[in-house]
Amino acid sequence: MDATSNAREWLTVREVSEHFRVSTRTVNRWALSGRLRVRRVGPTGRLIRIHSSALTAELNSETPPAVA
């Protein structure tokens, strides 16, 4: 597995928000509620990345992500 394919597995909040056509704030709420599988990155752990499998899991679920 090379670094390029590994980087594509983890998406930014902005990429996920564009995919679902919601605000970045909504994606952050989903992450905090545990709705999306996330990984904290960076020296302080402030940034988050969402695993691409979370998108397919949400698309395959019977209920769409709730917009809070």
C-alpha positions in Angstrom: 0.0 0.0 0.0 1.5 3.3 -1.0 1.1 6.7 0.7 -1.3 8.0 -2.0 -3.9 5.3 -1.6 -3.6 5.5 2.2 -4.2 9.3 2.1 -7.4 8.8 0.1 -8.8 6.5 2.8 -8.9 9.4 5.3 -10.9 12.5 4.2 -11.0 16.0 5.5 -14.1 17.5 7.1 -14.5 19.7 4.0 -14.4 16.8 1.6 -17.1 15.0 3.6 -19.2 18.1 3.8 -19.0 18.5 0.1 -19.9 14.9 -0.4 -23.0 15.1 1.7 -23.7 18.7 0.7 -23.9 19.9 4.3 -21.8 22.4 6.3 -18.5 21.6 7.9 -20.1 22.3 11.2 -22.6 19.5 10.6 -19.9 17.1 9.8 -18.1 18.1 13.0 -21.3 17.4 15.0 -21.6 14.0 13.4 -18.0 13.3 14.4 -18.6 14.4 18.0 -21.8 12.3 18.3 -20.0 9.2 17.1 -22.0 9.0 13.9 -18.8 9.0 11.8 -15.6 7.1 12.4 -12.8 9.7 12.9 -9.1 9.9 13.7 -7.6 12.9 15.4 -4.4 14.1 13.8 -1.8 16.9 14.3 0.3 17.8 17.2 -2.6 18.7 19.4 -5.2 16.3 18.0 -7.4 19.1 17.0 -7.8 18.1 13.3 -9.9 15.2 12.4 -10.0 12.9 9.4 -13.0 10.7 8.5 -12.4 7.2 7.1 -13.8 6.7 3.6 -15.6 3.6 4.8 -17.8 5.8 7.0 -19.2 7.4 3.8 -20.2 4.0 2.3 -21.6 3.0 5.7 -23.8 6.1 5.8 -24.9 5.7 2.2 -25.8 2.0 2.9 -27.7 2.8 6.1 -31.5 3.0 6.1 -31.6 6.4 7.7 -29.6 9.3 6.4 -27.3 11.3 8.7 -29.4 13.5 10.9 -28.8 17.2 10.5 -28.7 18.7 14.0 
